[in-house]
Amino acid sequence: MKNLLLCLVVVFAGLLVGCSSGSSSPAAPSLISIAVTPATPSVAAGQQQQFTATGTYSNNSTQNLTATAKWTSSNTTIATITSPGGLATGVATGSVTITATVGGVVGTATLKVTPVVPTLVSIAVAPLTSSVAAGLTEQFTAIGTYSDGSNQPLTSTAAWASSNVTYATIAPGGLAKALTPGTTTITATVSGITGSATLKVTAATLDSIAVTPANASVPLGTLTQFTATGTYSDGSTQNLTSTVTWSSSNTTTATITSPGGLLTALTLNGTTTITATSGTVSGSTGLTVVAATLTSIVLSGAPTVTIANGTSYQFTAFGFYNDGSKHNITLLPQVTWASSNTAVATIATGPGRAQAVGNGMTTITATVGSLSGMATLVVTTATISSIVVGPSSVTIAPLTAQSFTAIGTFSDASTQNITQDVMWKSSNTTFATISNASGSVGVATAVAVGSPTISAAFGGVTGSAPLNVSSATLSSIAVTAASAGLAPSTPTQSSTLALQVVGTFSDGTKQGLETVASCTSSNTSVASVSGNTVTGVSDGGPVTITCSLSGVSGTASLTVEALTAITITTPASDSVAENTSVGLVATGTLTDGTTQNITGSVLWTSSNPSVAIMSDASGSFGQAAGVAPGTVTVIAAFSGQVGVASLTVTDATLSSITIKPASADIALGSPQGFSATGTFSDGTTQNLGSQVTWSSSEITVAIISDAGAISTTGTGTTSIGASLNGVSATPAVLTVH
C-alpha cells in the first residue's frame, strides 16, 4: 500500500512539472480530400451501386468516411443515394454526379444510369401437349417471358432436347421427329431457364396403298394374284394383301376374292378397276382381259418323223400359251407351214400334211409371227411290201358306216399307217361305197345286202378286207344327250353336247348312227345341231332333237339354261407324275340344278405353265400334263363361271405298266379295247390312256389305235404291247378266231 501511494505521488508530481513549464500539445491531423469510388460506375435503371468515401488527412493518413459523409445526387430523377450510407439507385437513363461531403471537404463520382435490361423469367414451349404418329414431325416453338413483362421468340436460339430419343428426337430449331410409340418430354433452355412440353408418339398411320401388278393385261380364264402394299407415316411398308377389302368395278369382266386378292378374268377384252381399301385409304389399278399370248409351238412327232417315199404324214401344231394352256393350232390361218427341202417333201399351209416326193431329209416348220415349231422329216427309200386292211369281216346294216384303216409294211420291215395315202375301193358299190374324200377317207357306207371287198392300193400293192352288209332293217333309233340340260354358248366359247344315236335293227343288233343319221333341232334359236353335236344358243326349252335315218326317227329333249357353277374333278390323289398326263373333268351346274359335262367347252388354264400344262386341244380336252414337280391351280372357265382345283405334279417315275385285259379271245370283226395303268415309284397308279404307244406284234391278226381300240385283220394270236418313257408293259395276248 505504501509503495502504491508513492507511485501515485510521483506521477502526479510529473504532471505538475509539465504544466508549470508553459508548452502546448501537437495539433490533430486535418481532412484534406475525399475520394469517391467507384469513380465512373454504370448501372441499369432500377439497379443499385454502393459508393465508398475515403478521406485523406494532413498527416497522409486515410479513413473510410462512407458512413459519416453526407451523400447527394446531382439529379435525383436520374439516381438517388442514401445518406448516410452511399447506396445509389438508378432511376432513369442519364448521368449524375454523386457527392460525398465531410466538414466542407467534397468528393465526387459520376454515375451513369443505363436503360433497364429485362431478364428472362420463364419459357413457354408450344404445343404444350401433342400426339404424333411415328414417322411424322412436330414443330415446337419457344416463347420467353422477361422481367419487364415482355415476350420474345426463342425457337431458333434455345437448346432443344428430348428426354427419350428412342421415342423422338428434336433438331435445332424445334423440329421433332417421331420414331416409335411412347411419350417423351421436349425441353427448350436459354440462359439456364427451361420450358417443356409433352410429345406422345403413336403407331404409324397408313398413308397410301399401292396395288400390283399395275395396269395389267391378263389372259381370259386365268387367275392373277394381286398384292396391296401399304406405305406408312414412318416410311415403312407392309404387305396388306390379306387384310384389305378388294373390289372389282366390273364383275362381269373380272372378279376378285376379298380377302385374298385372287382375280379371275372372265370376259375377253373387258376392262375393270381393281381397288384395295383399308379404312379411309384406297389404292387402285386398271386391268384388261386379253387373249392369251402364244409362247411356243411344238409339232407332233418332233424331233424326227420317218416315212417311206410316196407316203404322207399328218403334222399337228400345238400352241402353248402364257395362260398355261395347249391348243391345236394346225388349221389356224395365222399358221404358215413350210418344208426346207421341197424335193424331199412338200407341205401345204392349212392341213399340215407333209407329202414325201423324194428320198432325203427336210425340216418341217409351222410359224406364227416370230415363233416357230420344227420337226425333222426323213423320207426313206423303203418300198411297200404289203398292206393290211382292218377291220376284217365286220358286219354292218344298210345305210350305216364303217371306218377302215390301212397299215403298210415296207421293205425295211417298218410299218406305217397309210390310210390317207392308199386308194380305197369297194369291189361292188351296189353293196357298199368307200370314200377317198378329205375328211372321210376310208369310211365305207353300206348300201344294200351283200359282201363287197374293201381294198386299199398303194405302190402297186393292194390289201383288202371283206365287209358284210346284213339284211337287217332299222327298227328304231334311240337318241341320248349327255345330259338333259345345256348351257348357252358365249361369243368366244361354245357349249356343246355329243349325241349318242344308236339304231336297233331287225336282227336285234345295235349300231351307232352318229355319222349317218340326220339330226335337227325343234328351235334353232335355243339349240342348234351339226352332225351329232348340239350347241346351246340361248336360254329356253325344252328343245326336241330329232335324228332320222331311212324313215326311222328318234328324239331327245333338253333345256338350255344358264350356268351357275363349275366343278373340276381331279384324280383321287389330286396329283400327276411329271412327264405324264391325267384327265380332268369339268361339270357345269345349271339353273335347275341339273349338271352338264362341259370338259370340252370350258377354257382350261394353269396358274404355272412351268409346272403343268392344260390341254384345250380337241381329243385331249382337260388333260393336265405334268412338266415339273410343284403345285398349280387349274382353272376351267366358261360363261362368267370358273371352277378351280389344285393339282400337284410329283417327281415320281414310272415303274411299270399293266395292260388290261391281260388276255382276250374275240371273233373276227368283233371290237376289243385295252387299257394301260401305270405304277409309279411313289406307289401311286395312274390311267395312262392314250399316252402310251400301243403295238400289235401281228398286224395280220389285229391292229390297235392310239386309244387302245382293236381292229381285227385276221384270225390268229397277237401280242398287244404298251410303252411310255422307256417302260414297257408285259404284253397282253389277243386271240382272234
Buried (B, 14 or more C-beta within 10 A) or exposed (E): EEEEEEEEEEEEEEEEEEEEEEEEEEEEEEBEEBBBBBEEBBBBBBBBBBBBBBBBBEEEEEBEBBEEBBBBBBBEEBBBBEBBEBBBBBBBEBBBBBBBBBEEBBBBBBBBBEEBEBEBEEBBBBBEEBEBBBBBEBEBBBBBBBEEEEEBEBBEBBEBBBBBEEBBBBEEEBBBBBBBEBBBBBBBBBEEBBBBBBBBBBEBBBBEBBBBBEEBBBBBBBBBBBBBBBBBBBEEEBEBBEEBEBBBBBBEBBBBEBBEBBBBBBBBEBBBBBBBBBEEBBBBBBBBBBEBEBEBBBBBBBEEBBBBBBBBBBBBBBBBBBBBBBBBBBEBEEBEBBBBBEEBBBBEEEEBBBBBBBBBBBBBBBBBEEEBBBBBBBBBEBBBBBBBBBBBBBBBBBBBBBBBBBBBBBEEEBBBBBBBBBEBBBBBEEBBBBBEEEEBBBBBBBBBBBBBBBBBBBBEBBBBBBBBBBEBBBEEBBBBBBBBBBBBBBEBBBBBBBBBBBBBBEEEEEBBBBBBBEBEBBBEEBBBBEEBBBBBBEBBBBBBBBBBBBEBBBBBEBBBBBBBEBBBBBBEBEBBBBBBBBBBBBBBBBBEEBBBBBBBBBBBBBBBBEBBBBBBBEEBBBBBBBBEEBBBBBBBBBBBBBBBBEBBBBBBBBEEBBBBBEEBEBEBBBEBEBBBBBBBEEEBBBBBBBBBEBBBBBBBBBBBBEEBEBBBBBBBBBBBBBBBBEBBBEBBBBBBE
